[in-house]
Amino acid sequence: MPSPSPLLPRTEGSALVVGGPTTVLDLGGLRIVSDPTFDDPGPHGYLTKTEGPALTEDRLADVDLVLVSHDNHADNLDDRGRAFALAAPLLLTTTGGATRLGALAQGLPAWQSHTLARPDGGELTVTAVPAVHGPEDGERDADGDVNCQVVGFVLAGDGLPTVYVSGDNASLRTVTEIARRVPRVDATVLHAGAARVTGKFRQRPVSLDSARAAAAAAILGAPVNIPAHYTGWAHFTEGRDAIEHAFDDAGLTPVLRVAGHGTWLPLTP
């Protein structure tokens, strides 16, 4: 019987993109995993996964908190990602997602917060923030959502960098609202990649494209910006080169942090 994989060593104040949207954040002594996707490549309904994760979920079994921006699409929560999320001590997601995922999940409407105790005696506050999963003029459902209900998250605490995780948001108007209501953002994890789905919104992006990711970084004024969700699925249409080019065009290369998946990146300059 093979021995279990060793846990990924913790690196305080850092982020690691596993693949797709999945990002590990070691912050305030807590390990946080956002939008877990750990399946092997292959079809997921009308979506196709093209790359596996940089590391497997067993290496993150010491997770303290899982964030799920939405459970509706497999590129944000695939089969093994769902099992991982449901086994975590705490799972925060949308209000609708919490209903579907069951009693172990806690739903947060936009601008509602949940506070966790930190090992050092401090607290980490997780605030759900709005996201628009498609064009601003996309058809909205009875709840006012485009495509489906999605949230991003802002993580903050005394002595910690304030981190914005965008979720699948395509709206700069929404980013501007977040910048207005959150006084300081030190680091972002931006779902870039210009995801486009045949038959939806005339194939306009349902997540940030590269130019909008650079614009979001400028609006928020964050000195550290880490792109995610730009490779690993066939419907992502802009990759690392396009992101780097867009930040360069905007004169923002100094605030872009990008590396191969599985590489730790500091959340402070």
C-alpha positions as CSV (number, residue, x, y, z in Angstrom):
1,M,0.0,0.0,0.0
2,P,1.6,3.3,-1.0
3,S,2.4,5.8,1.8
4,P,0.4,9.0,1.8
5,S,1.9,12.1,0.2
6,P,3.5,14.5,2.6
7,L,1.6,17.6,3.5
8,L,2.6,20.8,1.6
9,P,4.8,22.8,4.0
10,R,3.1,26.0,5.1
11,T,4.6,29.3,4.0
12,E,3.1,32.2,5.9
13,G,1.8,35.2,3.9
14,S,2.0,33.4,0.6
15,A,-0.2,32.1,-2.2
16,L,0.2,29.1,-4.5
17,V,-1.9,28.5,-7.7
18,V,-2.6,24.8,-8.0
19,G,-4.2,25.0,-11.4
20,G,-7.4,26.4,-12.9
21,P,-8.9,28.7,-10.2
22,T,-7.5,26.6,-7.3
23,T,-5.3,28.7,-5.0
24,V,-3.7,28.0,-1.6
25,L,-3.4,30.9,0.8
26,D,-1.3,30.6,3.9
27,L,-2.4,33.5,6.0
28,G,-2.4,34.2,9.7
29,G,-1.4,30.6,10.5
30,L,-4.4,29.4,8.6
31,R,-4.4,27.4,5.4
32,I,-7.2,28.5,2.9
33,V,-8.0,26.8,-0.4
34,S,-10.2,28.6,-2.9
35,D,-12.3,26.9,-5.6
36,P,-10.8,23.4,-5.3
37,T,-10.5,21.5,-8.6
38,F,-8.4,18.3,-8.4
39,D,-9.8,16.0,-11.1
40,D,-7.7,14.5,-13.9
41,P,-8.1,16.0,-17.4
42,G,-11.3,15.0,-19.2
43,P,-14.8,16.1,-20.0
44,H,-17.2,17.6,-17.5
45,G,-20.4,18.1,-19.4
46,Y,-20.0,20.9,-21.8
47,L,-16.6,21.9,-20.3
48,T,-13.3,20.0,-20.8
49,K,-10.4,20.0,-18.4
50,T,-7.1,19.9,-20.2
51,E,-4.6,19.8,-17.3
52,G,-4.4,18.2,-14.0
53,P,-3.5,20.1,-10.8
54,A,0.1,20.9,-9.8
55,L,-0.4,18.9,-6.6
56,T,-3.0,16.5,-5.3
57,E,-5.6,17.2,-2.6
58,D,-4.0,14.8,-0.1
59,R,-1.1,17.3,0.2
60,L,-3.6,19.9,1.5
61,A,-5.5,17.7,4.0
62,D,-4.6,20.2,6.8
63,V,-6.8,22.9,5.2
64,D,-8.6,25.1,7.7
65,L,-11.0,26.9,5.3
66,V,-12.3,26.3,1.8
67,L,-13.8,29.1,-0.3
68,V,-16.1,28.3,-3.2
69,S,-17.0,31.3,-5.3
70,H,-19.8,29.1,-6.9
71,D,-20.6,25.4,-7.1
72,N,-22.5,25.6,-10.4
73,H,-19.6,25.0,-12.8
74,A,-17.1,22.1,-12.8
75,D,-14.2,24.4,-13.6
76,N,-14.7,25.9,-10.1
77,L,-15.7,22.8,-8.2
78,D,-15.1,19.5,-9.9
79,D,-15.8,16.0,-8.4
80,R,-12.6,15.6,-6.3
81,G,-12.7,19.3,-5.4
82,R,-16.3,18.9,-4.1
83,A,-15.2,15.9,-1.9
84,F,-12.3,18.0,-0.6
85,A,-14.5,21.0,0.2
86,L,-17.0,18.9,2.0
87,A,-14.4,17.3,4.2
88,A,-12.9,20.7,5.3
89,P,-13.5,22.1,8.8
90,L,-15.2,25.2,7.3
91,L,-16.7,25.8,3.8
92,L,-17.8,29.3,2.8
93,T,-19.7,29.8,-0.5
94,T,-22.8,31.5,-1.9
95,T,-26.2,31.3,-0.2
96,G,-27.5,29.1,-3.0
97,G,-24.4,26.9,-3.0
98,A,-24.7,26.3,0.7
99,T,-28.2,25.0,0.1
100,R,-27.0,22.6,-2.6
101,L,-23.9,21.5,-0.8
102,G,-25.6,20.7,2.5
103,A,-25.3,21.5,6.2
104,L,-21.5,21.6,6.3
105,A,-21.5,24.7,4.0
106,Q,-22.1,28.2,5.2
107,G,-23.6,30.7,2.7
108,L,-22.5,34.3,2.7
109,P,-24.5,37.0,0.8
110,A,-22.4,39.8,-0.6
111,W,-20.9,42.1,2.1
112,Q,-21.6,39.6,4.9
113,S,-18.6,38.4,6.9
114,H,-17.5,35.4,8.9
115,T,-14.7,35.6,11.4
116,L,-12.2,32.8,12.3
117,A,-9.9,32.5,15.2
118,R,-6.2,32.4,14.2
119,P,-3.6,30.2,15.9
120,D,-1.7,33.3,17.1
121,G,-4.8,34.6,19.0
122,G,-5.9,37.0,16.4
123,E,-8.8,36.8,13.9
124,L,-9.3,36.5,10.2
125,T,-12.4,38.0,8.7
126,V,-13.7,36.7,5.4
127,T,-16.1,39.0,3.6
128,A,-18.1,37.9,0.6
129,V,-18.1,40.5,-2.1
130,P,-20.1,40.8,-5.4
131,A,-19.2,39.2,-8.6
132,V,-20.8,39.3,-12.1
133,H,-20.2,36.1,-14.0
134,G,-20.7,37.6,-17.5
135,P,-21.1,40.9,-19.3
136,E,-22.8,43.7,-17.5
137,D,-25.7,43.7,-20.0
138,G,-26.2,39.9,-19.8
139,E,-29.6,38.6,-19.0
140,R,-30.2,38.5,-15.2
141,D,-32.3,36.0,-13.3
142,A,-34.9,36.8,-10.7
143,D,-32.2,37.3,-8.1
144,G,-30.3,39.8,-10.4
145,D,-27.5,37.4,-11.2
146,V,-25.8,37.0,-14.6
147,N,-25.2,33.3,-15.4
148,C,-25.4,32.2,-11.8
149,Q,-24.8,33.5,-8.3
150,V,-21.1,34.1,-7.6
151,V,-19.2,35.8,-4.9
152,G,-15.6,36.8,-4.4
153,F,-13.9,37.1,-1.0
154,V,-11.8,39.6,0.9
155,L,-9.6,38.2,3.7
156,A,-8.4,40.6,6.3
157,G,-7.0,40.7,9.9
158,D,-4.8,42.7,12.1
159,G,-1.2,42.4,11.0
160,L,-2.1,40.6,7.8
161,P,-2.2,41.7,4.2
162,T,-5.8,42.2,2.9
163,V,-6.4,39.8,0.1
164,Y,-9.1,40.0,-2.6
165,V,-10.0,36.7,-4.4
166,S,-12.2,37.7,-7.3
167,G,-14.1,34.5,-8.1
168,D,-15.5,34.4,-11.6
169,N,-16.1,38.1,-12.0
170,A,-16.1,39.9,-15.4
171,S,-17.3,43.3,-14.2
172,L,-15.0,46.3,-13.6
173,R,-18.0,48.2,-12.2
174,T,-18.1,45.6,-9.5
175,V,-14.3,45.9,-8.9
176,T,-14.8,49.7,-8.5
177,E,-17.5,49.1,-5.9
178,I,-15.2,46.8,-4.0
179,A,-12.4,49.4,-4.1
180,R,-14.8,52.0,-2.8
181,R,-15.9,49.8,0.2
182,V,-12.6,48.1,1.0
183,P,-10.2,50.9,2.1
184,R,-7.0,48.9,1.3
185,V,-6.2,45.8,-0.8
186,D,-2.7,44.5,-0.5
187,A,-2.9,41.5,-2.8
188,T,-5.3,40.1,-5.3
189,V,-6.0,36.6,-6.8
190,L,-7.7,37.5,-10.1
191,H,-9.6,34.9,-12.1
192,A,-8.3,35.9,-15.6
193,G,-8.2,33.8,-18.7
194,A,-11.2,35.3,-20.5
195,A,-13.4,32.3,-20.2
196,R,-15.8,32.0,-23.1
197,V,-18.6,29.4,-23.5
198,T,-20.3,28.6,-26.8
199,G,-23.9,29.8,-26.8
200,K,-23.5,32.2,-23.8
201,F,-23.4,36.0,-24.1
202,R,-22.3,35.9,-27.8
203,Q,-19.1,34.2,-26.4
204,R,-18.1,37.3,-24.6
205,P,-15.9,36.7,-21.5
206,V,-17.6,35.4,-18.3
207,S,-14.4,36.1,-16.3
208,L,-11.8,38.8,-16.5
209,D,-9.9,39.0,-19.7
210,S,-6.2,40.1,-19.6
211,A,-6.9,43.8,-20.1
212,R,-9.6,43.9,-17.5
213,A,-7.4,42.0,-15.0
214,A,-4.8,44.8,-15.4
215,A,-7.5,47.4,-15.0
216,A,-8.8,45.7,-11.9
217,A,-5.3,45.8,-10.4
218,A,-5.1,49.5,-11.2
219,I,-8.5,50.2,-9.7
220,L,-7.7,48.3,-6.5
221,G,-4.2,49.7,-6.2
222,A,-2.9,46.4,-5.0
223,P,0.9,46.1,-5.0
224,V,0.7,42.3,-5.5
225,N,-1.6,40.7,-8.2
226,I,-1.6,37.0,-8.8
227,P,-3.6,35.7,-11.8
228,A,-5.4,32.3,-11.7
229,H,-8.0,30.5,-13.7
230,Y,-6.3,31.1,-17.0
231,T,-5.1,27.6,-17.9
232,G,-6.3,24.0,-17.5
233,W,-9.7,24.2,-19.2
234,A,-10.5,24.4,-22.9
235,H,-12.8,27.4,-22.5
236,F,-10.1,29.7,-21.2
237,T,-9.0,31.8,-24.2
238,E,-6.2,34.0,-22.8
239,G,-3.2,32.6,-21.0
240,R,-0.1,33.7,-19.2
241,D,1.5,35.5,-22.2
242,A,-1.6,37.6,-22.8
243,I,-1.8,38.5,-19.1
244,E,1.8,39.6,-18.9
245,H,1.4,41.6,-22.1
246,A,-1.7,43.4,-20.8
247,F,0.0,44.3,-17.5
248,D,3.0,45.5,-19.5
249,D,0.8,47.6,-21.8
250,A,-0.8,49.2,-18.7
251,G,2.6,49.9,-17.1
252,L,1.8,47.5,-14.3
253,T,4.4,44.8,-14.7
254,P,6.0,45.6,-11.3
255,V,2.7,44.6,-9.5
256,L,2.2,41.4,-11.4
257,R,3.2,38.1,-9.7
258,V,3.0,35.1,-11.9
259,A,4.9,31.8,-11.8
260,G,4.5,28.2,-12.8
261,H,1.7,26.4,-11.0
262,G,2.8,24.9,-7.7
263,T,5.1,27.9,-6.9
264,W,4.7,30.0,-3.8
265,L,4.3,33.7,-4.3
266,P,4.5,36.2,-1.4
267,L,1.4,38.3,-0.7
268,T,3.5,41.4,0.2
269,P,5.9,43.2,-2.1
